[in-house]
Amino acid sequence: MVSKKGGVKKDNFFGTMVFLTLIILGLVVISCRLDVKQKQITSSNDVYRAVFLDNGEVYFGKTYNGGKGYLRLNDVYYFKVGQVIDENIQPDVQLMKLGSEIHQPKGFLDINRQHILFIQELSADSKILNLIQNFDQIKASAAAQTPATTLPAIENATSTEDEETAPEE
């Protein structure tokens, strides 16, 4: 009887090892396929793609492999939505190019792949792609029609404060 129980244990051990080996092999195959799929997404850099994030933001640009766990987006555009004052009036929506903000970031964006919901390639007849391709012309004509707004100079604000706090002689 002892030998039968020992034989059963050896058979269970062997079966378990075969099962675990198949699971590990399956995970390796799935991982390789996902890696190939990610490289396919980032290999064609001459097309614009929409990248949808889990926080509701959408960026448009050319995708590149940004390193482990990141997708790099170059020539980046996004929509800036104006403040909603009245629910009956549609807010002002503008196409913005990354780099035109006040802090002037470089024209690329590294996105953590864990926050990407999905990526879609823009078709040749996409209205957004048409806006992107004509962005410089549209911005130039808009700038010519509207006066530029400037921020007050920081030096003036600090020098006024210094003058007010200076003791009189």
BELCORLIN-V430272 format. One record per residue. N is the residue number from 1. RES is the residue in one letter. PSI is psi in whole degrees, -180 to 180 (none if undefined). NEAR is the number of other C-alpha atoms within 12 Angstrom. D_FIRST is the distance of its C-alpha to the first C-alpha in whole Angstrom. Layout:
BEGIN
N,RES,PSI,NEAR,D_FIRST ; N,RES,PSI,NEAR,D_FIRST
END
This chain:
BEGIN
1,M,-38,7,0 ; 2,V,-40,8,4 ; 3,S,-32,9,5 ; 4,K,-42,10,5 ; 5,K,-41,11,6 ; 6,G,-39,12,9 ; 7,G,-38,13,10 ; 8,V,-42,14,11 ; 9,K,-41,14,13 ; 10,K,-40,14,14 ; 11,D,-41,14,16 ; 12,N,-42,14,17 ; 13,F,-46,14,19 ; 14,F,-44,14,20 ; 15,G,-42,14,21 ; 16,T,-42,14,23 ; 17,M,-41,14,25 ; 18,V,-44,14,26 ; 19,F,-48,14,27 ; 20,L,-38,14,29 ; 21,T,-41,14,30 ; 22,L,-39,14,32 ; 23,I,-45,14,33 ; 24,I,-42,14,35 ; 25,L,-41,14,36 ; 26,G,-42,14,38 ; 27,L,-38,14,39 ; 28,V,-44,14,41 ; 29,V,-44,14,42 ; 30,I,-44,14,44 ; 31,S,-43,14,45 ; 32,C,-40,14,47 ; 33,R,-42,14,48 ; 34,L,-39,14,50 ; 35,D,-42,18,51 ; 36,V,-41,15,53 ; 37,K,-42,15,54 ; 38,Q,-40,26,56 ; 39,K,-34,22,58 ; 40,Q,-39,16,59 ; 41,I,-38,29,60 ; 42,T,0,31,62 ; 43,S,-27,19,63 ; 44,S,92,17,66 ; 45,N,-2,20,69 ; 46,D,3,18,72 ; 47,V,151,26,71 ; 48,Y,143,34,71 ; 49,R,153,36,68 ; 50,A,127,32,68 ; 51,V,115,37,65 ; 52,F,125,24,64 ; 53,L,162,21,62 ; 54,D,-7,17,60 ; 55,N,7,12,64 ; 56,G,-8,14,66 ; 57,E,150,20,68 ; 58,V,129,28,68 ; 59,Y,147,42,69 ; 60,F,135,38,71 ; 61,G,-172,40,71 ; 62,K,130,35,70 ; 63,T,144,38,66 ; 64,Y,161,32,65 ; 65,N,119,28,62 ; 66,G,13,23,62 ; 67,G,-177,17,59 ; 68,K,116,16,56 ; 69,G,3,18,56 ; 70,Y,149,21,59 ; 71,L,127,33,61 ; 72,R,132,31,65 ; 73,L,121,37,68 ; 74,N,160,32,71 ; 75,D,59,32,75 ; 76,V,136,34,73 ; 77,Y,154,34,75 ; 78,Y,167,34,74 ; 79,F,132,23,76 ; 80,K,123,19,78 ; 81,V,128,15,78 ; 82,G,171,14,81 ; 83,Q,136,13,81 ; 84,V,114,12,81 ; 85,I,-42,11,84 ; 86,D,132,10,84 ; 87,E,-23,8,82 ; 88,N,-15,7,84 ; 89,I,129,11,85 ; 90,Q,133,12,83 ; 91,P,158,15,82 ; 92,D,127,14,83 ; 93,V,127,14,81 ; 94,Q,143,20,81 ; 95,L,127,29,80 ; 96,M,147,27,79 ; 97,K,131,30,79 ; 98,L,130,26,76 ; 99,G,-14,18,79 ; 100,S,4,20,82 ; 101,E,169,14,80 ; 102,I,-31,10,82 ; 103,H,0,9,80 ; 104,Q,65,11,80 ; 105,P,162,15,76 ; 106,K,164,17,76 ; 107,G,24,23,75 ; 108,F,164,25,71 ; 109,L,125,28,69 ; 110,D,121,29,65 ; 111,I,129,30,63 ; 112,N,123,21,59 ; 113,R,-24,26,57 ; 114,Q,-20,16,55 ; 115,H,2,20,58 ; 116,I,123,25,59 ; 117,L,-50,19,58 ; 118,F,166,21,60 ; 119,I,135,28,62 ; 120,Q,137,23,65 ; 121,E,136,26,67 ; 122,L,135,24,71 ; 123,S,163,14,72 ; 124,A,-27,16,75 ; 125,D,18,13,77 ; 126,S,136,18,76 ; 127,K,-35,14,78 ; 128,I,-42,27,77 ; 129,L,-39,25,77 ; 130,N,-43,18,81 ; 131,L,-42,25,81 ; 132,I,-45,33,79 ; 133,Q,-27,23,81 ; 134,N,15,16,85 ; 135,F,-50,23,84 ; 136,D,-41,17,86 ; 137,Q,-42,14,89 ; 138,I,-44,18,88 ; 139,K,-38,20,88 ; 140,A,-44,13,91 ; 141,S,-35,13,93 ; 142,A,-39,14,92 ; 143,A,-34,13,93 ; 144,A,-28,11,96 ; 145,Q,-25,10,97 ; 146,T,140,10,95 ; 147,P,147,9,97 ; 148,A,143,10,94 ; 149,T,139,7,93 ; 150,T,154,8,93 ; 151,L,150,10,91 ; 152,P,147,9,93 ; 153,A,135,10,94 ; 154,I,-36,11,92 ; 155,E,-41,11,94 ; 156,N,-40,12,97 ; 157,A,-40,13,95 ; 158,T,-36,13,94 ; 159,S,-33,13,98 ; 160,T,-42,13,99 ; 161,E,-41,12,97 ; 162,D,-40,12,98 ; 163,E,-38,12,101 ; 164,E,-35,11,101 ; 165,T,-7,10,99 ; 166,A,136,10,102 ; 167,P,146,7,104 ; 168,E,147,6,108 ; 169,E,none,3,110
END
